[in-house]
Amino acid sequence: MSALSCTRLATWTVAAVLLQTLGISLFVLGFFPVKPALSGVSGPESYRSPARDSAEDQNERSLPPYKLRALYQELSQLPPSFERVILMVIDGLPAEVVLGKDDQPPSKIWMEAMPYTQSLLVNGMAIGYHAKAAPPTVTMPRLKAMVSGAIGGFLDVAFNFNTQALLDDNLLGQFLNIGWRMVMLGDETWLKLFPGIFTRHDGVSSFYVKDTVEVDHNVSRHLKDELERKDWNLLILHYLGLDHVGHIGGRNSILMAPKLKEMDDVIKMIHLSSVLLQGDDRGETLLCIVSDHGMTHSGNHGGSSYEETDSLALFVGLNVNISDYASATRNTAYQVDIAPTLALLSGVPIPKNSVGVLIAKTVDSLTDDQQLRVLELNSWQLLRLLQAELPDLAFRSLQYTFSDDQEFNITNCNKDKTEELFYCLYSNAASLHSSWKSKSLKRSNSEDCFDQTMAAYYEFLRTASEWLSHSATDKPLDLLATGVLALFLSCLILLGLLCFLCKEVNADIASIHRWHLEETLTFGVILILILSMGSSSMVEEEQYIWHFVTSTMYVALVRRTVQSLPTRGNQVSPSGVKGRKSRLYYQICSVTALLISGRLLRNWHQGGVNWTHLPDISKWLEHEGSCLVKWFQLSSVIVITILSMIVLMSLRLVKYFVLMINLISLLLGGLVLQHTVKNQESSLTASTYGSTSIAQIIYATLGISTIGTAIVVPWIIPISIDFQDKYLFVPLRDSAHVIGWRYIFSWSLLQQILQQPVNSMPILLLVLQILACMSYFSTTSPHYKKWVEVAVLYYMGMMGHFSLGNSNTLATIDVAGAFIGISSYSTLVSGILMFIITYASPFLFLLSMMIYISMKFKGDFVVLGNAEPGHLLKIMLGFPCLVPLCLNSILLTTYTFVLVLMRNHLFVWSVFSPKYLYVCAATVCVYIGVSVVATTLIYICMVLNLRGRMLSSNRNATSK
């Protein structure tokens, strides 16, 4: 078999990566489709049975707003319950804060923080609901669900940071059609979703999460004036402060109770204003208090836990008969139910793609026939969606008339076929409704029939709503299969290249088949990860797998070190004894450092989903106070700065160059210390202009110094003239060493700014682990296969990922850090910073491949000293680049296949899909890391090769 040249290796690797990227794109497009939607908007046809021909509706749609409004009232046979609506959105407010949980009232602290709201519930003046939100629990898709009633796509979590105008039929569009005037104060997401429809607005950015004061003051300062005005029909108030308090300090933040009290005062102001007091017996204005999502105990959201999906829907002004506090607080609904409820109460058609159901008890003030009428309208709207999904469902036969004395028996709807099930359920409801009408006209006792009809309608509505919610996520199998096939082929290509490289590097074929414990463990880790992918619990608690496998690898290193201890039978020369003792000393110290740091990282965060409540070091530090956390943070910055200087001084480089880089390190360390001391004294305050400027200076200095070092070092690194054709290897190795450490320390200092303060020490521990690993691997014997060592570094990077508090749920993404140093919101910049924070550890260990290359090949001068530049690059870059790509490709391909198998699993959207997003993001991280390492080494090689040729030309010219 011919040797694999460097060019061919690079070409095949790039081809495999491109094929893998294509496979991911096809699979994501098929697995996370854009939700199906009926075109157009609801109109007068919404008030007619789906069996009727609605051709005449086209002329009706062109009516002016006041005539269209009158037409809606005539067709619906219902007067609008409310002429004005105040929609108050308290971002991130969990329903249990107001309504309690598990039939228990809220905690005393929360009840005392919202006394007026609690009095409304106690006195029967308000009714609250636990309105379950669908994942992902982030603001933009949840607002869409509330105003359109439609199920959003799972990838809306990505669009949450770059909101586009909502084109689907929605409440605000319906209000605009009947001439309502709308005002919005608060989160500017509303302005992006609905551009140009608000009469007045004052928006604030939702992404500066350290601002807990001005974002809400900016809303409340207009409130008194707006409540006195008569020129609006819809007033939207979106308060962001409580969500920001949660992001900063969690549910138990010292700012939580004052923020709840502030919201309670707003509710009191609205309720006591003339807006709610001057209506008729049903109330002219409705106050609807909602939250877009809840929050975990740590204050994050995005996932599917109860704490995150437990959003609030509180109605004030319905004038319904609430008998007791339990009746006002122990109610459940879905967030998509808000849209049809507000539409029916306001006298507009339900949005066309709404899958929501009228919230129970909200229309109790209506007469019996009006209550059945609104349920009939809701049923007709869902029937139209069912018809679009199930063309065989016949509507024209769903017409029933009954004589006065005819009775109807409910049919048992246990049908195997979906069409027959919905036909049966709706038939029951429609028949009972017709029967009730007949009895009502006869003035016979129809109370039991009314209850039966209500129950039948709700049974149909709930069944249809759940089915439509699931059908919105159907996946094309052909597209999924194509994506999986592309991923499988790319994985085979990468594994084939790695095997080819192993055979070429290990000339002794027998040595390839001589297995050691470390090689077996490396494959065992992959096998364990593959087997765990099919378990939702193991996906949620993946951090335990990584901690277990890395701890096992540490034990294997201890075993290897013990086996290296000298025995009496070994005869070694005095110089050999000294060198062996030195290696053993380095190995023992390295393994000890790995064990200690690994134990600390294991206990720093209790990640995952089910065990986050357990005590850990981070919780202890936060409990002890900010002073101790600050001390750890300052110590970490100082130690990292000193380490960067010591490592560089240990190299035999030009003194002025060492001095220059050390001065830059001191400058950077000083700036980070200043940022830490002055601008992070209280993480509860908003970022100031000064802190933003310092962070921007640090970003610029880090970037310029790091890139400058990578560019300049190959040009000034000493080249010895004595080696003739051997000039390339030694300066290449030294340049990689210097640039590698510059990468490591710049990345570590950047993380000291972006990460939560409590994560500053884990960053230092990860740097120490890299030092220990490099020290150990530089002293290992030749039997240690390089692919095993690179795999160990990859595993340690993933272990560090979870040690920093990350998990496979979207709730652990650190949103706050993504806006440090940003003076104006930028989706791209914030997204990059969020990626940098989340994948700090994997990228750190990928950058460490530069150091591994320089230290591992330190003793290979005899082998590589005379090598061609291409062969040299292939040997030095092959394993550090191919092994991470192969490991990631195996995990990516396997999990993609598992996701196909789990596409109908109960937890596909709450557990498996978020995990896949993390897998795809990790793939991008590997691509970038490998590209940085490969590009840097290729650049060094090109510069040194050019310098070597110039040196040879000058020497030849001098000799002549």
N, C-alpha and C positions, 0 to 999 in steps of 0.2 A: 504494500500500500504506500503510495507516494506521500511525502511529508506535507503537512498542512501549512501553507505559507501564511504569513501574517495578514496579507491582503485578503486571501480567501477566507481566513477565520473571521476577519472583521466584516466581510461582505455577507457571509452566512449568518453571523450574529445579528447584523442590522436587519437582514431579511426576516429572521425569526421574530425580532421585536416588532417590525411593521405588521407581520402576519398576526401577531398576538394583539396588537392594537386594533386591527381590523376585527378580530374575533370578539374583543371586549365591546367594541362599538355596536356590532350586530346583536350581541346578546343583550346589552343594555336597552337597545332600541326595541327588542322584542319582549323583554321581561318587564320593562317599565314603560309601557305604551302610554301615549297621551290618551286620557279618558275619552270614550266616545261621547259625543254630544249632538243633540238634535239642533239643527240650524234654526235661526230665527229666534223670535221672542214670543212669549205667550200674549194672547190678545183676547178678543171676545169669544173665540172658540173654546176658551178654557171653561166657560160657563155653560157649554152645551155638551151633551153626551158624546163620547167618542164615536158612537154609531152614526151620528148625523153628518151630513155633507156640509162642510164649512166653506164652500166656495164664496158665499156672500160676505165672508169676513174681510176680504181684501179692501172693499170700500169702507168698511167700518173702521179699519185701522188708520185711515187718513183723516179721521175726525179731529177737530181741535181739542185741546186737553179738557176743557170743561164739559164738552159733549161726550167725549170718551168716558169721562168719569161718571156721568149720568147713565151712559149705556151700561157700564159695568154694574152699577147699582141696580139697574132694571133687570139685567140678565141674571145676576146673582141672587136676586130676591132678598138681599141683605143690605141694610144700611151700614156704612162704615162705623165701626165701634169707636174709632179715634181719628181726629182730624190732625193731630200733631203727635209726633213720637220723639222722645229723647233717648238716644242709644248711647249709654255710658259704658265704655269698654275700659275695664281695669286690667291692664296687661299683666298676665302671670298670676292672677289671684286664684288660688285653689278654692273650690266650692266648700271644702270642709272647714275652711277658716270662718265662713259665714253660717253654714248649715250643719256642721258637725259631720260625724262619720260613724257608720255601723250603729245607727239609731241612738247615738250619743251626741249631746250638744257639743259645740266647739269648746276648746279649752278656755279657762277663765281669762287668760291674758288676751285672747282674741276677742272674746265677748266684751270685755271691758274697753277694748280699743275701738269697738264699733257699737256703742250703746244705742244710737238712734236707729241704725239698721235692725238691730235685734228687737227694738221696741215695735218696729213696723211688722216684724214677723209674729211677735207675741200677740199683738192686737188685731191680727188678721188683715192688715192693710197691705201686705205683700205676700207673695208666694214664690218660693225658691225651688230650683231644680239642680240636681247634679247632671249637668249636660255633658255627656261623654264625648270627648274630642277624638278624632281619628289621628293616628300617627301619619306624618311627622308633626309633632306638636311645636311648630314654630309659627310666627305671627301671620305671614302672608297667606298660606294655604288655609289657615283657620278662619281668617276674615272672609276669604272666598266662600268657605263652607257656610258661614253664617248668613251671607247676603244672597247666595245662589242656591243653597241647599244641595249642591252637587258634591260628589266625591272627587277630590283632587287627586292628581297623580302623585306617586311617592316622591318623584324627583322634584316636586315643588319645593323641597327643602333647599335645593340648589338655587332656585329662582327667588328664594326668600331674600337674598342679598342683592338682587337686581330686578326689582318688581317691574312688571310690564302691565299695561292697561288690560283690565278684565273685559273680554269680548263676549263672554257667555251672558245669557239672560240673567238678570239679578234684580233685587229689590230696588236699588237706587235708580236703575234704568226704568223700572215700572213707575216709580214715584215721579220721575221726570216726565213720563208720558202723560200723566194726569195733571201736570202743572204744579207739582209740589216744588217749593223752594227749599234748598238744603244748605246747611252751614256745617263746617267741619273744623274742630279744634283738636290738635294733638298730633299723633303719629302721622308723619308724611306718607306712610304707605298708602293711606286712603287717597291721597292726591295722585299717586302713581297708578293706582288701580282705576280711579275714576277721574281722569283729567278733564277739567273744564266744566264740570256739572255743578260745582258748589257756588252759591251766591257770594259767600264769604268763607275765608279759610285762613288758618294760621297753623302751619305744620312745623313739626320739630323732628329731628332725626332720631330714630329709635336705636341707633347703634353705638352711641357714646354712653356705655353702660355705667360709667362712673358718675354720671350726672343724675342724681336722684332728686334734685330740688327744682332746677330751672325748667326741666321738661314738663313738670306738672304745674308750676307757677305760670308758665306760658299759656296753659289752658284755662286755669281758674281766673286769671286776670280779666278775661273777656266774659266770664260766665254771667256776672250780675247784669251786665249790659244786654247780653243775648236773651236772658230770661224776661227782660222788660220789653223786648221787641215783639212785634206781632207779624213780622214779615217772613217767617220761616215755618215749614211744616215738619222738617226733620233736622234735629240737632245732634250731631255726633261729637262726643267727647271721648277722646282716647288718651287715658293716663298711662304713662310709661314708668313712673318712678318706682312702683312696687316691684315690677319685674327687674329693674336695675338693682334695687336693694337685694333681691334674691341672688342675682348673679354675683354680687360683691360679697355678701355675708351669709347667704342661705336663709332658710325660714326663721332661724333663731337669731337673726341679726338684731342688734340693738336698735336699728333703724326701722324694723318691721312694724312694731306697735305704733310708733308715731306716724308712719306712713298710712297704716290702716285708719288711724284716727283722722288723718287729713282727708281720706276718701269718705269716711263717715260724715264729716262736716260738709263735704260737697253734696252728698246725698240729702242731708238735712236741708241745705240751702235750696236745692231743687224742689224738694217735697213741700217746703213751707212757702214757696213762692206762689204768686198768683196764677202761674201757669197750670198747676195741678189743682188749685182750689176753686177755680171759677167755672169748671165744667158742669154738665148736666148730671143726671143721676148715674150715668155710666162712665162719666169722666171724659173730657175732651182730649186730654193729653195723657199718653202712656209713657211711663218711665221704665225703660228696660235696661237693667244692669247686667252686663255679661263680662266674661273673661275669655280670652282666646285660648288659653291653656292653663295648666297648673304649673307646679314646679316640684322638683325633688327636695329632699331635706337640705341638700347642698346648694339649692337655688337654681339648678340648671333645668333644662327642658329640651325636648326634641324627640324623646323616645316614647315608649308605649306603656310605661308603668302606671299604676293607678294614680299616683301623685301627679303625674304629668298630664294625664287625660281627664282629670277631674276638674272640668271647667264649670263656671257658674252661669246660670240664667235666672235672674231675679226680676219679677214683674211687680211694679207698683202702680196702682190705679185701675186694676181690673174690676174692682168692686165685686169680687166673687166671695162666696160664703166659706170662709176658712174657720173651721170649728176649734182648732187648737194649734199649739206650736208644732206638734208632730206633723200635722197635715200641711203645714207651711214649709217644712224643711226636709221631709223624708220622701221627696219625689225625685224621679229619674227621667231623663230624656236623652236625646242625642243632639249634638251641636247643629247638625243639618236640619233639625226640626224647627229651629228658630226662624228660618226663612219662610216656610209655609204658614207658620203661626202669625208672624207679623203681616204677611201679605193678606191673609183672611181677615185679620182685625182691622186692617187699613183700607180694605176695599179695592185691592189691586189683584190681578191674576198671580197665581203661584209661578215663580220662575220655571221655565220650560224643562230644565234638566234637574230639577230638585227631586231628591229621593227622600225628603223629609216627611214627617208625619205631624199633624196638628198636635201640639202639646196638650195633654189632658188637663182639664180644670180651667184652662185659660178662656173658655167660652161658656162657662157655667152661668154667666149672667144673661145669656141669650135664651130665647124661648126654646122649647123642645124641637119644634120644626126647624128653627134656625140652626140649632146644634147639629141636627142630622143633615141639614143642607150643606154646612161647611165640610162635614166628613165626606159627603157625596162629591163635592168639588175636589177635595183632596184625592179621593179615589179615582176620579176621572183623569186627574193629572198623572197619577202613577200608571193608570191603564194605558195612556198614550206612550209612556216609556216602555211598558211591557210589550206593546204592539211593535215598537221599533226593534226590540230584541227577539220577540217571538212572533213572527209573521203568521203562524198558524193559529194564533189565539183569535177566535172570532168574537167580535164585539156586537155585531148587528143582532145577534140572538139574545143579547143580555137586556132584554126589555120585558118587564113583568107588570101585569095589571091584575088586581084582585077585586073580587066582589066583596060586599060588605060583610058577608058571613063566611067567607072562605078563610080557612086556616092554613098556615104554612109550617111544615116540619123541616127543621134544620138538617141538612145533609152532612154526613160524616165525610170530611175531605181528606181521606188517606189515599192520595193518588200518587202513582209512580211517575207519571208524565207531568212535567212542569206546567204545560198548557192546561191540562185538566185540573191541576191543583188550583191554579189562579182562577179558572173558570168557576170552579166549585165555590171557592171562598167568596168571590164577588157575587155569585148568584145568591148565596145565603144572605149577604148584606143587602143587596138590591131587593130581593124578595121580601125580606123582613121590613125594609123601609116602605115598600109599596103596601104591605099589609098594615103597617102602622098608620099610613095615610088614610087607608080605608076606615080603620077603626076610629081614627081621630075625627073624621068627618061624621061618623055615626055617633060621636061623643060617648063611645063605650070606654071602659077602663083599659087604657093602653099603656100603663106604667111599666108592666113587665115586658111588653113588646118593645117599648122604647129602650129599656136597658139591654135587651137582647140585640136590638139593632145596633146600638152603640158598640157593644162587644164584638159583633160580627164585622162591623166596619174596621175597628181597630185591629182585629185579627188579620183581615186582608191587608190593611195598610202596613202593619209591621212585617208580615211575611214578604210582601212585595218590596218593601224598602230594603230589607236585608238581602233579598235575592239580587236586586238591582245594584246594591253596593258591591256585592261580590262579582257580578257579571261585568262591572266596569273595569275589572283587572284581568280579563281573559288574555291569554298570551298565545301568539302564533308559534306553533311548534317548529315549523320549517325554519323560521328565522333563528330560533333558539338552537336548533340542531346545527345550522351552519356556523353559528358563533362558537359552539362547543367544538366542532370539528376543526375550525381554524386554530383555536387555542391548543387542541391536542396535537396538531401538526407542529405548531411552533415549539411546544414542549419537547416533542421528539427530536426536532432539529437541535435545540440547545443541549439536550442530554447527549445526543450523538457527538456534537462538537466537544463536549466535556470529556467523554470517553476517549475520543481520538487524541485529545491533548494529554490525557493521563497515560495512554500507551506510548506516546512520543516522548514525554518527559521521563517516564520510568523505562529506561532501556532494558532493564532486567525484567523480563516478562514474569518470572517467578515471583518477583517482589509484589507484583500487582495483586496476586491471589493470596498473599500472606496477610491475613486479616488480624487486626488488633481490636482491643475492646473499644477504643475511641471511634474506629470506623463503624463498628456495629452500633454504637450508641447514636452516631450521626444519622444512620438510616432508621434507627428506632424512633428517633424524634419525629421524623417525617411520617412514619407509620402511625404513631400515636396521634399526631395532628389530623391525619386523614380520617382515622377511625372516629375521632371526636366531632367531626364536622356534621354528622347526621343527628346529633343530640342538641336540642335547643338549650338545655341546661349547661352543656359544656361550651356552647358558643357564648352564652351569657357570662360564664365564669372562665374564659379562656386564659386569664392571667395565671391561674393555678397551674395549668399545663406548662406554661413557659417557665415559671419559677421552679417547678419540679424538674424539668429537663435540664435547665442550666445548673441547678444544684447537683444533679447527677453528674453532669460534665465536670463540675469542680471536684467531685469525689474521684472521678476517673483520673484527673490531673494529680490529685494527691496520691493515688495508687501508683501512677507512673513515677512520681518523684520518690516514693518509698522504694520502688524497685531499682532506682538509680543509685541508692546508697551503696557505698563501697563495702565489699565483703573481704574476709581474710584471704580467700583463695586468689583474689585478683592481684596480679603483679603489675604495678604501674610505676613508671619513672617518677622521680621527684617533681619534675616540671609538669608531668601529666597529673600528678596528685594535686598540685596547686591549682591547675586549671579546672580539674574536676570539682574540687571543693568550691571554687568560685562559682561554677555553674550551679552546683547544688544550693549554694547560698542564695543565688538569685531566684532559683526555682521555688525554694521554700518560702522566701519572702513574697514572691508573686502569688503563690497559691494561698498563703495566709491572707494577703490583701484581698484576693478574690472572695474568699470565704466570708470575711468580715463585711466587706461592702455588699456582697450578695445578700447576706442576712439582713442588713439594714434596709436595703432596697425592697426586700420582700415584705418588711413590716411597715414601710413608709405609708402606703395607701392600701386600704381594703377596697379594691376596685370591684368591677362586675356589677351585678344587679341585686343579688339576694343577701349579700353579707356586708354591704356598705355601712351598716350600723355598728359593726364590731369596732372596738378600739384599735387605733393605730398611731404611729408616731406623729403624723400630720395633725390628727385631731388633738393629740396631747399638746403639741406646740401651740395650736390655735387657742386651746383652753388656757394655757399658761399666759397668754397675752402676746401682743405685737412686739414687745421689747425682745423677747427670746427669739422670735422669728427673725427680727431685724438683725440680731447678733449673728445668727446662722447665715443670713444673707450676706452681710458684710464680710464675714470670715470666708465664705465661699469665693467671693470676688477677689479678695486679697490672695488667697491660696492659688487660685487659677492664674492670676497675674504673675505671682512669684514663680510658679511652675513653668510658665511660658519663657521666663527669663533664664531660669536654671537650665532647661533643656537646650536652649540655643547656645548658652555659654559653654556647654559640654562638648559642642562640636568645634572642630578645628577649622574655623572660617576666618575671613578677613576681619580684623578687630573693628574697623570703622563700620563695617556692615552689621556686625553683631550689636554694636552700640546703637546704631540707628534703629534697628528693629526693637531693641529693648526699650528705647525711649518711646517708641510708638506704643509698645505694650503698657508702659507706665501711664502714658496719656490716656489710653483707652480704659485702663483700670480705674484711673482717677475720675474720668467722666461717668463711668458706671457707678462708682461709689457716690459721686455727687447726686446722680439721679436717684439712687437708693435712699440716701440720707434725707435729702431735701424734699423730694417729690413723692415718696412713698411712705411718709411718716404715718399717714392714715390712708388705708386703701378704700376708705368710705367716702373720700372727697373726689370731686370731679377733677379731671386733668386740667392743669393750668397752662397758660401760654408758655410759661418758662419751662415746665416739664416736657411739653411737646417739642420745644426748640432743642432742649438737651438731647432728647431721644433721637431727633432728626440728625443732630450733629454726630451722635454715636453711630447711627446707621451709616452716614456718609463716611466717617472715619474708618469704621470697620470694613466697609466695602472697598474703599480706595486702598487701604493698607494691605488688605488680603489679596486683592487682584494685583496690586503693584508688586507685592512680594513674589507672587507666582510668575509675573512677567520678568522681573529684574533678576531674580536669583540665578537662572541658567546663564545669564550673561556675565555675572561677576563671580560665579563659583570658580575656584582655582582649578586649572587644568595642568597636569604634569606633562612636561615635554619628554620625559624619559621613557614613557610607555609606548611610544610610537603608535601602533594601531590599537593599543589598549586604552586610549585616552577616554573612551566614552563611558565605560561601565561605572567607574568610581565617581566621577562628577554627577552622573545620572542618579546614582544611589543617594549621594549627599544632597543633591537638589530636591529630590523627592522627600527626603527626611525633613528638610527645613520647611518646605512648602506644606507638607502634611501636618506638621505641628502648628503652623500658622493657621491652617484650616480649622484644626481642632480647637484651638484657643479662641479664635474669632467666633466660631459657632457657639462655644460655651459662654462667652461674654454676652453674645446676643441673646441667648436663652435666659441669662440672669436678668435681663430687662423685661423680656416678654412673658416668662413663666410666672405663675403665682409665686409670691414670696416664699411660701412653704416648700416649694420645689427647688429652691436654690441649692440646698445641700445634695439632693439626689443628682443634680447635674454634675456637681463636683465628684460625687462617688462614681458616676459613669466615666468621667475623665480618668480617675484613679484606676478603674477597671481596665481601661485601654492601656494605661501605662503598665499595669501588672501583666496583661496578656502579651504585650509586645516584649516585655522582659522575659517572660517564660518561653514564648515561641522562638526567640532569638537564640535560646540555649538548648533547644530540643535536638534530638538526634535525627539523622537523615531518614529513619524509618517513618517518621511522622509525615504523613502525606499532607501536602499543602492544602488540598481541597478540604480536608478535615478541619484544619485551623481556620480557614476562611469561613466555613460553615459555623464553627463555634462563635466567631465574631458576629455573624448574622443572627444567630440565636440570642446572643447577649443583647444585641440591639433591640430585638423584639421584646425581650424580658424588660429592658429599660423602658420601653414604650408603655407597658402596663404599670411599671413602678412609678411613673409620673402621674398616675391617676386616670389614665385613659382606659377605655373599655370598648366593647362593641355596640354600645348604645350611643345615639347622637347627643344624649343629654350631657355627656362628659366633655364635649368640645368646649374649649375655653374661648368664649366670645369676647370677654373683656380685654384680654391681651392683644386681640387682633386690631385694636384701635389705639394702641399706645404709639405716640409720635405722629398721629395723623391729625392734621388741622382741618381738613375737609373730607367728607366721606367719599371713598373710592372703593367700588366693588372689587376691582382687581387687586389693589394694594391690601385691602382687608382680607381678601381670600388667601393671598400669598402668606400674610402673617399668620393667619389661622392654620394654614398648612405647615408652616415652619414650627409653630408651637406644638401641634399634634404629633408630628413626626420628628421631634427633636432627637430622640434616642436612635431610631433606625438610621437616620441620616448621619448622625455623629459617628456611628460605627462603620458606615460606608466610607466616610471620609478617612477613617483610620486605616483604610486599605493602603493609602499612600505611605503611611509609616510602616505598615506591615511589609510592603514591597521593599522599602529601604533597609529594614532590619533583618528580614528573613534572608535576603540575598547578600547579606554582609559577608558571609563566608564562602560565597560562590564565585569568587574572583577568578579562580583557576578555570572554572567551567565557562563563565560568561565574559571573561575579560577580552577574548578575541572574537566575540560573537558579532555577526552582522547586526546593524541597527534593527532590521525587521525581525530577526530571530530573537534579539534581546527583548524587544517589546512584546513579542508573543509569549515568551517564557515568563516575563515579569507581570504582564497584564492578564494573561490567560485565566488563571484561577481566581484572582481577586474580582474579575468582571463576570466570568461565566458562572461561578458557583452561586452568587446572589441571584443572578438571572434564572438559573435552573431551579433553585429552591423556591423562589417566588412563583415561577411558572408552574411547578408541581402543585403548590397550594392553590394558586389561582384556577388552574384547570380542574382540579378535583372539586373545589368548592362550587365552581360554576355548574359542574355536573350534579352535585348534591342539590343545588338550588333548583335545578330542573325537576329533580325527583320530589322536592319539597314545595313545588309551586302551589299545591292545594292544601298545604299544611295550615293548621290553625294559627301558627305563629310566623307565617311567611313574611308578613309586613312588619311585625313588631320585633322579631329576632333575626331571621335569616337575611332579610333585605338590607337592614342597616349594616350587618356584618359584611355583606358583599360590597357595599360602598366603601367600607374601610379596606377591604382587600384590593379594590381598584385603586384607591388612593395610595396604598402601600406599593402597588406596582409602579405608579408614577414616581414615588420616592426612590425606588430601586433604579428606575430608568435615569433619573436625574443624578443620583449618586454615582452610578457606574459611568455615566457620561462625563461627570466632572473629573473622576479619577483618570479615565482613559484620555480625555482631552489634555489634561495637565501633563501626563507622562509623555504623550506624543509630542506636545509642544517642547518639553524639556529635551527630548531626544533630537528633535529637529534643530533646536538652537545649538546644542552641544555638537551635533554632527557638523553644522555650519562652522562653528568656532574651531573644531578640529581640522577641518579642511583648510580654513584660513591659516591656522597655525602651521600646518604642514607646508602650505604654499610659501609662507614667510621663511620657514626654515630652509626649504629648498632654494629659495632665492638668495638667502644669506650664504649657503654653502657654495653657490656658484660664484 
